[in-house]
Amino acid sequence: MIKNSFIVGTAVALLCGTGVRPAEAQEVKTSSTTGIVEVSQVAITNAEAEVEKARAAIEKGKQLLTLIPEDSPLMPDVAQVIEAASENWKIAVDSLNGAKESASKISTASNASIADDYALLAKVNAGVALSGAKVVQIALTYIEAIAAEQTESLEIIRTAMQDALASCSQVQFNYERVKSLIAQKYSSK
């Protein structure tokens, strides 16, 4: 009885056609593209929020720097942290702009594969922006600790900074790898 029901169900499915019709295929493409746009937009929104936090930290850091005596034995550390923050700030801003540019091309891509690639570029670029912004925030936490003479927390912040720099480097490496793979994909066509 169950076997006959299965056979009848299969026959009905075959006769009625279970494939996706052209109109449904267009809906699937549109909804998947919409989903891709939404996922990349979430990544960009998160990166924008962290970049804004980093921007606020930089403004606060400018004021905090005036509180650190020029003859402080920690000035070489301060200079090193500011240099790392500066480099990562530029990376964060450039990557956020790159993410937005890639995301803007998703909806106008000529096919789903290209849209997926733009979405992937937007997401990994947003990841680079996010990690760069985190480095800036940690760097400014370090400056804040020195300015407030809370040197007991410097080692913890220094370790967090090293971890953030390593993570940021890995995220940038992954971005370059994704970018290279996508470029190879289209250069062979």
N, CA and C atoms as a LAMMPS dump frame, in Angstrom:
ITEM: TIMESTEP
0
ITEM: NUMBER OF ATOMS
567
ITEM: BOX BOUNDS ff ff ff
-5.0000000000000000e+02 5.0000000000000000e+02
-5.0000000000000000e+02 5.0000000000000000e+02
-5.0000000000000000e+02 5.0000000000000000e+02
ITEM: ATOMS id mol type element x y z
1 1 1 N 0.816 -1.184 0
2 1 2 C 0 0 0
3 1 3 C 0.868 1.258 0
4 2 1 N 1.87 1.308 0.904
5 2 2 C 2.765 2.466 0.966
6 2 3 C 3.563 2.563 -0.329
7 3 1 N 3.979 1.413 -0.856
8 3 2 C 4.745 1.386 -2.101
9 3 3 C 3.915 1.954 -3.235
10 4 1 N 2.615 1.581 -3.299
11 4 2 C 1.734 2.084 -4.351
12 4 3 C 1.526 3.591 -4.213
13 5 1 N 1.396 4.095 -2.978
14 5 2 C 1.232 5.534 -2.749
15 5 3 C 2.459 6.295 -3.228
16 6 1 N 3.624 5.741 -2.963
17 6 2 C 4.863 6.372 -3.395
18 6 3 C 4.927 6.436 -4.92
19 7 1 N 4.572 5.326 -5.558
20 7 2 C 4.609 5.27 -7.03
21 7 3 C 3.603 6.248 -7.611
22 8 1 N 2.393 6.298 -7.056
23 8 2 C 1.377 7.226 -7.549
24 8 3 C 1.84 8.667 -7.335
25 9 1 N 2.403 8.946 -6.164
26 9 2 C 2.89 10.296 -5.887
27 9 3 C 3.997 10.713 -6.838
28 10 1 N 4.901 9.802 -7.116
29 10 2 C 5.989 10.082 -8.046
30 10 3 C 5.449 10.322 -9.446
31 11 1 N 4.485 9.496 -9.866
32 11 2 C 3.901 9.641 -11.203
33 11 3 C 3.194 10.989 -11.334
34 12 1 N 2.436 11.376 -10.304
35 12 2 C 1.742 12.664 -10.334
36 12 3 C 2.748 13.804 -10.409
37 13 1 N 3.805 13.695 -9.633
38 13 2 C 4.831 14.74 -9.646
39 13 3 C 5.469 14.865 -11.018
40 14 1 N 5.752 13.735 -11.644
41 14 2 C 6.361 13.765 -12.981
42 14 3 C 5.406 14.324 -14.021
43 15 1 N 4.148 13.955 -13.933
44 15 2 C 3.169 14.439 -14.903
45 15 3 C 2.898 15.925 -14.737
46 16 1 N 2.863 16.385 -13.508
47 16 2 C 2.571 17.806 -13.252
48 16 3 C 3.811 18.678 -13.433
49 17 1 N 4.957 18.075 -13.392
50 17 2 C 6.191 18.843 -13.542
51 17 3 C 6.595 19.474 -12.226
52 18 1 N 7.706 19.045 -11.697
53 18 2 C 8.186 19.595 -10.44
54 18 3 C 9.32 20.573 -10.647
55 19 1 N 9.703 20.783 -11.867
56 19 2 C 10.8 21.707 -12.139
57 19 3 C 10.401 23.143 -11.891
58 20 1 N 11.354 24.008 -11.837
59 20 2 C 11.104 25.427 -11.643
60 20 3 C 10.729 26.025 -12.982
61 21 1 N 9.64 26.734 -13.008
62 21 2 C 9.188 27.381 -14.238
63 21 3 C 9.988 28.666 -14.443
64 22 1 N 10.063 29.184 -15.68
65 22 2 C 10.85 30.396 -15.928
66 22 3 C 10.473 31.568 -15.021
67 23 1 N 9.191 31.797 -14.803
68 23 2 C 8.781 32.909 -13.938
69 23 3 C 9.264 32.676 -12.505
70 24 1 N 9.177 31.415 -12.047
71 24 2 C 9.644 31.092 -10.704
72 24 3 C 11.161 31.231 -10.616
73 25 1 N 11.85 30.87 -11.68
74 25 2 C 13.306 30.991 -11.696
75 25 3 C 13.709 32.447 -11.53
76 26 1 N 12.987 33.34 -12.185
77 26 2 C 13.291 34.765 -12.057
78 26 3 C 13.058 35.224 -10.616
79 27 1 N 11.952 34.729 -10.004
80 27 2 C 11.681 35.082 -8.61
81 27 3 C 12.786 34.576 -7.695
82 28 1 N 13.252 33.348 -7.927
83 28 2 C 14.319 32.775 -7.113
84 28 3 C 15.576 33.613 -7.265
85 29 1 N 15.91 33.976 -8.514
86 29 2 C 17.1 34.788 -8.753
87 29 3 C 16.972 36.13 -8.04
88 30 1 N 15.807 36.765 -8.178
89 30 2 C 15.605 38.064 -7.549
90 30 3 C 15.686 37.952 -6.034
91 31 1 N 15.023 36.926 -5.472
92 31 2 C 15.05 36.811 -4.015
93 31 3 C 16.435 36.433 -3.514
94 32 1 N 17.178 35.601 -4.273
95 32 2 C 18.528 35.263 -3.808
96 32 3 C 19.444 36.468 -3.937
97 33 1 N 19.273 37.26 -4.973
98 33 2 C 20.07 38.481 -5.112
99 33 3 C 19.721 39.449 -3.989
100 34 1 N 18.432 39.54 -3.662
101 34 2 C 18.019 40.405 -2.561
102 34 3 C 18.657 39.932 -1.266
103 35 1 N 18.689 38.624 -1.05
104 35 2 C 19.32 38.064 0.145
105 35 3 C 20.798 38.368 0.192
106 36 1 N 21.449 38.268 -0.959
107 36 2 C 22.882 38.562 -1.046
108 36 3 C 23.13 40.028 -0.696
109 37 1 N 22.293 40.885 -1.235
110 37 2 C 22.441 42.32 -0.96
111 37 3 C 22.255 42.576 0.534
112 38 1 N 21.259 41.923 1.128
113 38 2 C 20.998 42.125 2.552
114 38 3 C 22.161 41.644 3.417
115 39 1 N 22.717 40.471 3.086
116 39 2 C 23.837 39.934 3.86
117 39 3 C 25.037 40.873 3.771
118 40 1 N 25.338 41.348 2.559
119 40 2 C 26.476 42.264 2.436
120 40 3 C 26.19 43.59 3.119
121 41 1 N 24.934 44.021 3.078
122 41 2 C 24.596 45.281 3.732
123 41 3 C 24.751 45.174 5.242
124 42 1 N 24.41 44.021 5.814
125 42 2 C 24.598 43.821 7.255
126 42 3 C 26.085 43.914 7.598
127 43 1 N 26.928 43.271 6.792
128 43 2 C 28.377 43.325 7.03
129 43 3 C 28.882 44.763 6.931
130 44 1 N 28.385 45.493 5.955
131 44 2 C 28.806 46.886 5.774
132 44 3 C 28.314 47.748 6.933
133 45 1 N 27.079 47.536 7.352
134 45 2 C 26.521 48.302 8.477
135 45 3 C 27.343 48.066 9.745
136 46 1 N 27.71 46.815 9.997
137 46 2 C 28.539 46.503 11.167
138 46 3 C 29.9 47.175 11.065
139 47 1 N 30.49 47.145 9.877
140 47 2 C 31.797 47.791 9.676
141 47 3 C 31.675 49.302 9.851
142 48 1 N 30.603 49.893 9.318
143 48 2 C 30.401 51.337 9.48
144 48 3 C 30.309 51.72 10.955
145 49 1 N 29.607 50.916 11.724
146 49 2 C 29.46 51.207 13.156
147 49 3 C 30.818 51.178 13.853
148 50 1 N 31.645 50.192 13.516
149 50 2 C 32.968 50.099 14.149
150 50 3 C 33.886 51.223 13.677
151 51 1 N 33.774 51.606 12.419
152 51 2 C 34.586 52.718 11.909
153 51 3 C 34.176 54.009 12.619
154 52 1 N 32.89 54.187 12.867
155 52 2 C 32.435 55.38 13.595
156 52 3 C 32.944 55.371 15.031
157 53 1 N 32.938 54.2 15.669
158 53 2 C 33.495 54.102 17.03
159 53 3 C 34.987 54.443 17.006
160 54 1 N 35.679 53.979 15.978
161 54 2 C 37.107 54.276 15.85
162 54 3 C 37.319 55.773 15.638
163 55 1 N 36.45 56.378 14.833
164 55 2 C 36.544 57.828 14.587
165 55 3 C 36.375 58.6 15.907
166 56 1 N 35.41 58.193 16.704
167 56 2 C 35.183 58.836 18.005
168 56 3 C 36.388 58.614 18.921
169 57 1 N 36.956 57.416 18.874
170 57 2 C 38.133 57.119 19.699
171 57 3 C 39.307 57.995 19.279
172 58 1 N 39.46 58.224 17.992
173 58 2 C 40.546 59.078 17.499
174 58 3 C 40.383 60.503 18.024
175 59 1 N 39.162 61.007 17.973
176 59 2 C 38.909 62.367 18.478
177 59 3 C 39.233 62.459 19.965
178 60 1 N 38.815 61.454 20.7
179 60 2 C 39.111 61.43 22.135
180 60 3 C 40.621 61.28 22.351
181 61 1 N 41.266 60.477 21.526
182 61 2 C 42.706 60.246 21.633
183 61 3 C 43.521 61.507 21.419
184 62 1 N 43.052 62.368 20.535
185 62 2 C 43.756 63.637 20.295
186 62 3 C 43.843 64.448 21.584
187 63 1 N 42.757 64.444 22.329
188 63 2 C 42.734 65.175 23.602
189 63 3 C 43.594 64.468 24.644
190 64 1 N 43.552 63.141 24.646
191 64 2 C 44.309 62.372 25.635
192 64 3 C 45.82 62.518 25.443
193 65 1 N 46.246 62.659 24.204
194 65 2 C 47.682 62.803 23.937
195 65 3 C 48.274 64.019 24.632
196 66 1 N 47.478 65.05 24.784
197 66 2 C 47.98 66.263 25.448
198 66 3 C 48.218 66.033 26.941
199 67 1 N 47.633 64.98 27.5
200 67 2 C 47.796 64.68 28.924
201 67 3 C 49.06 63.874 29.222
202 68 1 N 49.675 63.315 28.182
203 68 2 C 50.874 62.488 28.37
204 68 3 C 52.106 63.398 28.313
205 69 1 N 52.903 63.384 29.353
206 69 2 C 54.111 64.234 29.349
207 69 3 C 55.064 63.818 28.212
208 70 1 N 55.662 64.803 27.596
209 70 2 C 56.578 64.533 26.49
210 70 3 C 57.789 63.707 26.911
211 71 1 N 58.162 63.794 28.163
212 71 2 C 59.327 63.05 28.649
213 71 3 C 58.939 61.685 29.257
214 72 1 N 57.71 61.271 29.036
215 72 2 C 57.248 59.988 29.562
216 72 3 C 58.084 58.844 28.973
217 73 1 N 58.474 57.884 29.795
218 73 2 C 59.226 56.74 29.278
219 73 3 C 58.373 55.868 28.344
220 74 1 N 57.078 56.115 28.325
221 74 2 C 56.179 55.338 27.46
222 74 3 C 55.951 55.994 26.092
223 75 1 N 56.608 57.133 25.847
224 75 2 C 56.426 57.822 24.567
225 75 3 C 56.795 56.961 23.35
226 76 1 N 57.862 56.155 23.401
227 76 2 C 58.125 55.286 22.242
228 76 3 C 56.963 54.308 21.977
229 77 1 N 56.369 53.783 23.056
230 77 2 C 55.2 52.91 22.898
231 77 3 C 54.029 53.68 22.297
232 78 1 N 53.831 54.893 22.778
233 78 2 C 52.743 55.73 22.282
234 78 3 C 52.929 55.968 20.782
235 79 1 N 54.147 56.299 20.376
236 79 2 C 54.423 56.55 18.959
237 79 3 C 54.157 55.301 18.121
238 80 1 N 54.561 54.16 18.619
239 80 2 C 54.363 52.896 17.902
240 80 3 C 52.871 52.568 17.773
241 81 1 N 52.135 52.776 18.827
242 81 2 C 50.698 52.495 18.817
243 81 3 C 49.969 53.463 17.886
244 82 1 N 50.377 54.723 17.908
245 82 2 C 49.75 55.708 17.02
246 82 3 C 50.034 55.364 15.562
247 83 1 N 51.236 54.91 15.278
248 83 2 C 51.576 54.515 13.908
249 83 3 C 50.705 53.34 13.448
250 84 1 N 50.552 52.335 14.292
251 84 2 C 49.703 51.179 13.954
252 84 3 C 48.252 51.617 13.774
253 85 1 N 47.795 52.5 14.644
254 85 2 C 46.416 52.998 14.543
255 85 3 C 46.218 53.769 13.241
256 86 1 N 47.191 54.581 12.899
257 86 2 C 47.105 55.377 11.676
258 86 3 C 47.034 54.487 10.426
259 87 1 N 47.902 53.495 10.375
260 87 2 C 47.9 52.566 9.232
261 87 3 C 46.569 51.831 9.132
262 88 1 N 46.077 51.367 10.262
263 88 2 C 44.835 50.604 10.26
264 88 3 C 43.614 51.483 10.036
265 89 1 N 43.696 52.742 10.41
266 89 2 C 42.601 53.673 10.137
267 89 3 C 42.457 53.839 8.631
268 90 1 N 43.565 54.039 7.951
269 90 2 C 43.519 54.189 6.492
270 90 3 C 42.962 52.919 5.847
271 91 1 N 43.419 51.777 6.302
272 91 2 C 42.935 50.495 5.775
273 91 3 C 41.428 50.361 6.008
274 92 1 N 40.974 50.721 7.211
275 92 2 C 39.554 50.602 7.551
276 92 3 C 38.693 51.476 6.644
277 93 1 N 39.102 52.709 6.465
278 93 2 C 38.323 53.637 5.641
279 93 3 C 38.325 53.192 4.179
280 94 1 N 39.486 52.836 3.653
281 94 2 C 39.575 52.383 2.26
282 94 3 C 38.763 51.106 2.036
283 95 1 N 38.834 50.193 2.978
284 95 2 C 38.105 48.93 2.847
285 95 3 C 36.604 49.138 2.944
286 96 1 N 36.175 50.032 3.809
287 96 2 C 34.745 50.328 3.907
288 96 3 C 34.241 50.916 2.594
289 97 1 N 35.014 51.81 2.01
290 97 2 C 34.635 52.369 0.703
291 97 3 C 34.597 51.279 -0.364
292 98 1 N 35.564 50.374 -0.334
293 98 2 C 35.579 49.26 -1.283
294 98 3 C 34.383 48.344 -1.101
295 99 1 N 33.999 48.104 0.144
296 99 2 C 32.828 47.261 0.426
297 99 3 C 31.56 47.903 -0.132
298 100 1 N 31.429 49.194 0.083
299 100 2 C 30.247 49.909 -0.42
300 100 3 C 30.216 49.884 -1.951
301 101 1 N 31.376 50.052 -2.558
302 101 2 C 31.448 50.033 -4.022
303 101 3 C 31.049 48.66 -4.568
304 102 1 N 31.57 47.595 -3.968
305 102 2 C 31.215 46.243 -4.406
306 102 3 C 29.727 45.981 -4.208
307 103 1 N 29.197 46.391 -3.066
308 103 2 C 27.776 46.171 -2.77
309 103 3 C 26.887 46.91 -3.757
310 104 1 N 27.326 48.073 -4.201
311 104 2 C 26.508 48.847 -5.14
312 104 3 C 26.407 48.168 -6.506
313 105 1 N 27.316 47.253 -6.79
314 105 2 C 27.323 46.564 -8.088
315 105 3 C 26.535 45.256 -8.073
316 106 1 N 26.108 44.805 -6.909
317 106 2 C 25.422 43.511 -6.813
318 106 3 C 24.128 43.507 -7.616
319 107 1 N 23.299 44.497 -7.418
320 107 2 C 21.974 44.501 -8.052
321 107 3 C 22.034 44.726 -9.552
322 108 1 N 23.14 45.24 -10.05
323 108 2 C 23.244 45.474 -11.498
324 108 3 C 24.106 44.436 -12.198
325 109 1 N 24.505 43.403 -11.459
326 109 2 C 25.34 42.346 -12.057
327 109 3 C 24.546 41.621 -13.143
328 110 1 N 25.248 41.183 -14.169
329 110 2 C 24.581 40.551 -15.309
330 110 3 C 24.096 39.131 -15.025
331 111 1 N 24.642 38.498 -13.994
332 111 2 C 24.143 37.169 -13.626
333 111 3 C 24.388 36.92 -12.14
334 112 1 N 23.792 35.843 -11.641
335 112 2 C 23.853 35.534 -10.209
336 112 3 C 25.276 35.262 -9.739
337 113 1 N 26.087 34.647 -10.579
338 113 2 C 27.462 34.331 -10.192
339 113 3 C 28.271 35.609 -9.954
340 114 1 N 28.099 36.571 -10.833
341 114 2 C 28.803 37.848 -10.668
342 114 3 C 28.278 38.586 -9.443
343 115 1 N 26.967 38.536 -9.234
344 115 2 C 26.373 39.162 -8.046
345 115 3 C 26.932 38.527 -6.777
346 116 1 N 27.058 37.197 -6.781
347 116 2 C 27.64 36.497 -5.628
348 116 3 C 29.069 36.946 -5.377
349 117 1 N 29.829 37.123 -6.451
350 117 2 C 31.222 37.546 -6.307
351 117 3 C 31.318 38.972 -5.751
352 118 1 N 30.459 39.869 -6.236
353 118 2 C 30.444 41.226 -5.683
354 118 3 C 30.046 41.194 -4.205
355 119 1 N 29.079 40.34 -3.866
356 119 2 C 28.654 40.227 -2.466
357 119 3 C 29.792 39.709 -1.604
358 120 1 N 30.513 38.73 -2.11
359 120 2 C 31.647 38.187 -1.363
360 120 3 C 32.721 39.256 -1.168
361 121 1 N 33.004 40.001 -2.22
362 121 2 C 33.987 41.091 -2.103
363 121 3 C 33.515 42.142 -1.091
364 122 1 N 32.238 42.447 -1.118
365 122 2 C 31.706 43.429 -0.173
366 122 3 C 31.866 42.925 1.263
367 123 1 N 31.545 41.646 1.478
368 123 2 C 31.638 41.089 2.83
369 123 3 C 33.078 41.029 3.332
370 124 1 N 34.004 40.579 2.488
371 124 2 C 35.388 40.483 2.972
372 124 3 C 36.01 41.866 3.133
373 125 1 N 35.643 42.798 2.269
374 125 2 C 36.121 44.17 2.428
375 125 3 C 35.578 44.774 3.718
376 126 1 N 34.314 44.504 4.012
377 126 2 C 33.722 44.992 5.264
378 126 3 C 34.445 44.366 6.459
379 127 1 N 34.839 43.109 6.318
380 127 2 C 35.599 42.442 7.388
381 127 3 C 36.945 43.102 7.625
382 128 1 N 37.603 43.503 6.547
383 128 2 C 38.878 44.205 6.678
384 128 3 C 38.655 45.545 7.371
385 129 1 N 37.605 46.257 6.977
386 129 2 C 37.296 47.546 7.605
387 129 3 C 37.016 47.372 9.095
388 130 1 N 36.255 46.357 9.418
389 130 2 C 35.907 46.083 10.807
390 130 3 C 37.148 45.771 11.627
391 131 1 N 38.014 44.914 11.107
392 131 2 C 39.217 44.548 11.87
393 131 3 C 40.173 45.732 12.004
394 132 1 N 40.288 46.547 10.981
395 132 2 C 41.124 47.746 11.073
396 132 3 C 40.588 48.729 12.102
397 133 1 N 39.273 48.876 12.135
398 133 2 C 38.654 49.783 13.106
399 133 3 C 38.87 49.279 14.534
400 134 1 N 38.826 47.97 14.72
401 134 2 C 39.063 47.393 16.058
402 134 3 C 40.492 47.674 16.517
403 135 1 N 41.448 47.579 15.608
404 135 2 C 42.839 47.884 15.96
405 135 3 C 42.944 49.333 16.434
406 136 1 N 42.29 50.224 15.715
407 136 2 C 42.313 51.644 16.094
408 136 3 C 41.718 51.819 17.489
409 137 1 N 40.604 51.179 17.738
410 137 2 C 39.954 51.312 19.046
411 137 3 C 40.851 50.798 20.174
412 138 1 N 41.487 49.665 19.952
413 138 2 C 42.378 49.112 20.979
414 138 3 C 43.587 50.027 21.189
415 139 1 N 44.113 50.552 20.092
416 139 2 C 45.256 51.466 20.193
417 139 3 C 44.897 52.686 21.03
418 140 1 N 43.7 53.208 20.812
419 140 2 C 43.296 54.38 21.571
420 140 3 C 42.98 54.04 23.023
421 141 1 N 42.602 52.812 23.299
422 141 2 C 42.435 52.364 24.685
423 141 3 C 43.792 52.367 25.381
424 142 1 N 44.821 51.977 24.652
425 142 2 C 46.188 51.984 25.174
426 142 3 C 46.603 53.417 25.522
427 143 1 N 46.34 54.335 24.609
428 143 2 C 46.669 55.75 24.842
429 143 3 C 45.896 56.268 26.058
430 144 1 N 44.633 55.891 26.154
431 144 2 C 43.805 56.326 27.273
432 144 3 C 44.362 55.808 28.608
433 145 1 N 44.816 54.57 28.623
434 145 2 C 45.387 54 29.854
435 145 3 C 46.654 54.745 30.264
436 146 1 N 47.479 55.1 29.293
437 146 2 C 48.704 55.849 29.603
438 146 3 C 48.35 57.244 30.106
439 147 1 N 47.411 57.896 29.423
440 147 2 C 47.023 59.252 29.822
441 147 3 C 46.414 59.267 31.222
442 148 1 N 45.709 58.206 31.574
443 148 2 C 45.075 58.124 32.894
444 148 3 C 46.009 57.504 33.933
445 149 1 N 47.232 57.231 33.523
446 149 2 C 48.243 56.625 34.39
447 149 3 C 47.769 55.298 34.989
448 150 1 N 47.103 54.521 34.16
449 150 2 C 46.661 53.182 34.56
450 150 3 C 47.584 52.151 33.908
451 151 1 N 48.84 52.257 34.233
452 151 2 C 49.858 51.436 33.579
453 151 3 C 49.741 49.954 33.915
454 152 1 N 49.007 49.62 34.983
455 152 2 C 48.847 48.205 35.321
456 152 3 C 48.066 47.443 34.247
457 153 1 N 47.284 48.137 33.452
458 153 2 C 46.495 47.473 32.409
459 153 3 C 47.191 47.462 31.041
460 154 1 N 48.351 48.086 30.953
461 154 2 C 49.025 48.208 29.655
462 154 3 C 49.401 46.858 29.039
463 155 1 N 49.847 45.919 29.844
464 155 2 C 50.265 44.626 29.303
465 155 3 C 49.078 43.888 28.676
466 156 1 N 47.941 43.972 29.321
467 156 2 C 46.737 43.325 28.789
468 156 3 C 46.327 43.99 27.476
469 157 1 N 46.363 45.3 27.461
470 157 2 C 45.99 46.039 26.244
471 157 3 C 47.005 45.771 25.143
472 158 1 N 48.275 45.724 25.489
473 158 2 C 49.332 45.436 24.513
474 158 3 C 49.107 44.06 23.876
475 159 1 N 48.754 43.073 24.696
476 159 2 C 48.483 41.725 24.178
477 159 3 C 47.257 41.745 23.268
478 160 1 N 46.223 42.452 23.68
479 160 2 C 45.019 42.572 22.846
480 160 3 C 45.353 43.251 21.521
481 161 1 N 46.227 44.244 21.578
482 161 2 C 46.638 44.949 20.366
483 161 3 C 47.389 44.011 19.426
484 162 1 N 48.302 43.221 19.959
485 162 2 C 49.048 42.266 19.134
486 162 3 C 48.109 41.242 18.506
487 163 1 N 47.15 40.765 19.292
488 163 2 C 46.169 39.81 18.762
489 163 3 C 45.331 40.45 17.656
490 164 1 N 44.911 41.694 17.89
491 164 2 C 44.1 42.399 16.894
492 164 3 C 44.89 42.638 15.617
493 165 1 N 46.167 42.998 15.753
494 165 2 C 47.01 43.201 14.572
495 165 3 C 47.189 41.898 13.79
496 166 1 N 47.374 40.799 14.505
497 166 2 C 47.514 39.499 13.84
498 166 3 C 46.218 39.116 13.133
499 167 1 N 45.099 39.333 13.787
500 167 2 C 43.798 39.03 13.178
501 167 3 C 43.566 39.902 11.956
502 168 1 N 43.884 41.16 12.089
503 168 2 C 43.708 42.098 10.974
504 168 3 C 44.563 41.675 9.787
505 169 1 N 45.773 41.268 10.059
506 169 2 C 46.663 40.8 9.003
507 169 3 C 46.078 39.576 8.304
508 170 1 N 45.512 38.659 9.074
509 170 2 C 44.912 37.456 8.503
510 170 3 C 43.679 37.799 7.663
511 171 1 N 42.865 38.723 8.147
512 171 2 C 41.675 39.139 7.402
513 171 3 C 42.092 39.789 6.086
514 172 1 N 43.137 40.619 6.127
515 172 2 C 43.631 41.257 4.896
516 172 3 C 44.175 40.216 3.931
517 173 1 N 44.885 39.225 4.458
518 173 2 C 45.405 38.143 3.623
519 173 3 C 44.255 37.404 2.955
520 174 1 N 43.203 37.098 3.713
521 174 2 C 42.044 36.397 3.162
522 174 3 C 41.357 37.232 2.094
523 175 1 N 41.254 38.539 2.327
524 175 2 C 40.661 39.428 1.327
525 175 3 C 41.463 39.383 0.03
526 176 1 N 42.77 39.506 0.158
527 176 2 C 43.618 39.469 -1.045
528 176 3 C 43.478 38.14 -1.771
529 177 1 N 43.359 37.076 -1.021
530 177 2 C 43.207 35.749 -1.627
531 177 3 C 41.868 35.645 -2.368
532 178 1 N 40.792 36.102 -1.734
533 178 2 C 39.475 36.071 -2.38
534 178 3 C 39.491 36.935 -3.63
535 179 1 N 40.055 38.106 -3.508
536 179 2 C 40.137 39.037 -4.644
537 179 3 C 40.918 38.401 -5.798
538 180 1 N 42.016 37.75 -5.479
539 180 2 C 42.838 37.08 -6.49
540 180 3 C 42.076 35.935 -7.149
541 181 1 N 41.377 35.138 -6.358
542 181 2 C 40.615 34.013 -6.913
543 181 3 C 39.505 34.504 -7.834
544 182 1 N 38.837 35.562 -7.442
545 182 2 C 37.776 36.113 -8.292
546 182 3 C 38.364 36.689 -9.573
547 183 1 N 39.489 37.356 -9.455
548 183 2 C 40.142 37.914 -10.66
549 183 3 C 40.557 36.781 -11.603
550 184 1 N 41.097 35.709 -11.057
551 184 2 C 41.477 34.551 -11.887
552 184 3 C 40.268 33.934 -12.556
553 185 1 N 39.176 33.885 -11.85
554 185 2 C 37.931 33.301 -12.387
555 185 3 C 37.506 34.025 -13.647
556 186 1 N 37.606 35.343 -13.653
557 186 2 C 37.143 36.108 -14.805
558 186 3 C 38.225 36.36 -15.847
559 187 1 N 39.465 36.213 -15.471
560 187 2 C 40.536 36.396 -16.474
561 187 3 C 40.647 35.175 -17.372
562 188 1 N 40.168 34.02 -16.909
563 188 2 C 40.256 32.807 -17.721
564 188 3 C 39.086 32.686 -18.687
565 189 1 N 38.132 33.595 -18.606
566 189 2 C 36.954 33.519 -19.5
567 189 3 C 37.163 34.311 -20.745
